């Protein structure tokens, strides 16, 4: 009989409390399969569809098995994209919030100096892209001698993006006595050989059909000439009238052109592709999560690492050139048990690519007719009404867990010989405050940040104005973020 509660597993009260705050009610199928083996420190190869809850499947055991008292990194999570690295860091931070687990993200286009400074602090978990992680290893700024767990997330995408050699170089630099967990929507031969080479009798877990399950996602294909794609997109968006939609193009030039056309017609839209600055990409993704616009036009750079509730429609404006990309694109909808639609535009000269995709996913994508003029005319009033309706911003899924947290800024750090235990020891002696009310502590050279949990922030802020830490009276204020 399947387990229905996270309390049925060997998980600490602090992790359970965080999961409750995050609204994680019952384990998903992949979590039910992965948690017992991962908590028992077994190597794992997991083939699971996107949106199945696999980040929590490895994030829970990673945070559970981490020792807060150990200063050096104990787990490394490799991801193919910067967006996914940032998202996984955020997810693990929230799962480990009440255990005070410190997670750092390492990715390109961010200065080494910032990351190196963070790595000098107590850090329990590293999440990063292969290139930047390898750079830190080679420079000696990422210490590996305490590393006990490696997670390779989205392994097939690592292969597609040409990262396998870097992943192998990283693995070869890690301690041999470690747990290795590999997660992938698909298992190409190169990924399987990676498992055989570097894993110790791994437990193989396979769930669902790699992100193309027809019970959650309704797949459709519309045959169209290139010149008719734009009017077809207008017709489909009017008839479908989605609350949240992703439109995938093959190139960044096509994304730019489509964005200009849609924006000119007052579509609530934005764009994301590899040609944009990293900070812009993060801002666009966060705005899409909040529901500030309804249509995101994207290249495959955005097909991974996007965990957004209620994307009801995915449109493949261009058929993907690689069959695996179809799985990852369409996996943006139909997530976490919700229903979704995926509509693909295919031109007459794309028969070979379509055939490859259908062989790969194991079924022929049902062909549908383009919306008729009558259907478009019938649905246009509703489309116009929604287009001009006031936007209701979505609540951040992490809002509840952050609600009772106040981050305090102390004007002292390493140069004043301050350590995390000094803050914990002092703050926990305040009447009405315990060690469980103290969250993540970050100590820099001249400043320290301490998260105070459970709504105790105002009390601690007031008392610490007149309380010494290690014989020193520090200035303390509420941190800006």
Secondary structure as GFF3:
##gff-version 3
##sequence-region A 1 481
A	DSSP	three_ten_helix	6	8	.	.	.	ID=ss1
A	DSSP	alpha_helix	13	21	.	.	.	ID=ss2
A	DSSP	alpha_helix	29	39	.	.	.	ID=ss3
A	DSSP	beta_strand	44	47	.	.	.	ID=ss4
A	DSSP	alpha_helix	54	65	.	.	.	ID=ss5
A	DSSP	beta_strand	75	79	.	.	.	ID=ss6
A	DSSP	alpha_helix	82	95	.	.	.	ID=ss7
A	DSSP	three_ten_helix	97	99	.	.	.	ID=ss8
A	DSSP	beta_strand	103	106	.	.	.	ID=ss9
A	DSSP	alpha_helix	112	119	.	.	.	ID=ss10
A	DSSP	beta_strand	125	129	.	.	.	ID=ss11
A	DSSP	alpha_helix	130	139	.	.	.	ID=ss12
A	DSSP	beta_strand	149	152	.	.	.	ID=ss13
A	DSSP	alpha_helix	155	160	.	.	.	ID=ss14
A	DSSP	alpha_helix	164	173	.	.	.	ID=ss15
A	DSSP	beta_strand	179	184	.	.	.	ID=ss16
A	DSSP	alpha_helix	189	198	.	.	.	ID=ss17
A	DSSP	beta_strand	203	206	.	.	.	ID=ss18
A	DSSP	beta_strand	217	223	.	.	.	ID=ss19
A	DSSP	three_ten_helix	226	228	.	.	.	ID=ss20
A	DSSP	alpha_helix	229	240	.	.	.	ID=ss21
A	DSSP	beta_strand	245	248	.	.	.	ID=ss22
A	DSSP	alpha_helix	252	264	.	.	.	ID=ss23
A	DSSP	beta_strand	269	272	.	.	.	ID=ss24
A	DSSP	alpha_helix	278	290	.	.	.	ID=ss25
A	DSSP	beta_strand	295	298	.	.	.	ID=ss26
A	DSSP	three_ten_helix	300	302	.	.	.	ID=ss27
A	DSSP	beta_strand	313	316	.	.	.	ID=ss28
A	DSSP	alpha_helix	323	330	.	.	.	ID=ss29
A	DSSP	beta_strand	340	346	.	.	.	ID=ss30
A	DSSP	three_ten_helix	348	350	.	.	.	ID=ss31
A	DSSP	alpha_helix	351	361	.	.	.	ID=ss32
A	DSSP	alpha_helix	373	387	.	.	.	ID=ss33
A	DSSP	alpha_helix	399	403	.	.	.	ID=ss34
A	DSSP	beta_strand	406	410	.	.	.	ID=ss35
A	DSSP	three_ten_helix	414	416	.	.	.	ID=ss36
A	DSSP	alpha_helix	420	427	.	.	.	ID=ss37
A	DSSP	three_ten_helix	435	437	.	.	.	ID=ss38
A	DSSP	beta_strand	438	443	.	.	.	ID=ss39
A	DSSP	beta_strand	448	452	.	.	.	ID=ss40
A	DSSP	alpha_helix	457	464	.	.	.	ID=ss41
A	DSSP	beta_strand	476	478	.	.	.	ID=ss42
###
